[in-house]
Amino acid sequence: MDDFRGNAGIDKLLGSGRITRAVEIIVDKCTDRAKEKIEGAGGKVIVLEATETAVKAEAG
């Protein structure tokens, strides 16, 4: 799996287009379709916004 690090300046990962290889992506927001496509190609999506929300809910 490739690991690309850096800030692409993108607000939300969308599901348009094609993906043909496994990638691991860390994003603030992601559409369900984008996540399905990436995982379907053997990759992984980590959505930070959901993780932070879950942490706040557990702490509160």
Long-range contacts (C-beta under 8 A, 24 or more apart in sequence): 1-42, 1-43, 1-44, 13-45, 19-43
